Amino acid sequence: MSDEDAIEELIEAQERLEAKGWPPSLAKAALDEYSYVLELRNGSTITFSSARETANVEFVHLDTVDYFGDEKTRGIDVRLSDIVICADMES
């Protein structure tokens, strides 16, 4: 697979997740492990390293999560409709 094909495949994967209602930066987190932050409707802030789909399309699984100052290395599942802000952040 050429670099160009690989990039096109990543773009298509991100667009597929965005079509399912994922914010763009959350979709990027499914393809590029980095540092991300999101805020839930209740005001809670969660930092995480990557995201992935779950069998239940209403939820996303976040890996290596810091939630209320407690690191959950196995991750947590978050309801997509509860996410109000999501962004890349500096590591």
FENFENDA-V883280 format. One record per residue. RES is the residue in three letters. BURIAL is 1 if it has 24 or more other C-alpha atoms within 12 Angstrom, else 0. Layout:
BEGIN
res = {RES,RES}
burial = {BURIAL,BURIAL}
END
This chain:
BEGIN
res = {MET,SER,ASP,GLU,ASP,ALA,ILE,GLU,GLU,LEU,ILE,GLU,ALA,GLN,GLU,ARG,LEU,GLU,ALA,LYS,GLY,TRP,PRO,PRO,SER,LEU,ALA,LYS,ALA,ALA,LEU,ASP,GLU,TYR,SER,TYR,VAL,LEU,GLU,LEU,ARG,ASN,GLY,SER,THR,ILE,THR,PHE,SER,SER,ALA,ARG,GLU,THR,ALA,ASN,VAL,GLU,PHE,VAL,HIS,LEU,ASP,THR,VAL,ASP,TYR,PHE,GLY,ASP,GLU,LYS,THR,ARG,GLY,ILE,ASP,VAL,ARG,LEU,SER,ASP,ILE,VAL,ILE,CYS,ALA,ASP,MET,GLU,SER}
burial = {0,0,0,0,0,0,0,0,0,0,0,0,1,1,0,0,1,0,0,0,1,1,1,1,1,1,1,1,1,1,1,0,0,1,1,1,1,1,1,0,0,0,0,0,1,1,1,1,1,1,1,1,1,0,0,0,0,0,0,1,1,1,1,1,1,1,1,0,0,0,0,0,0,0,0,1,1,1,0,1,0,0,1,0,1,1,1,1,0,0,0}
END
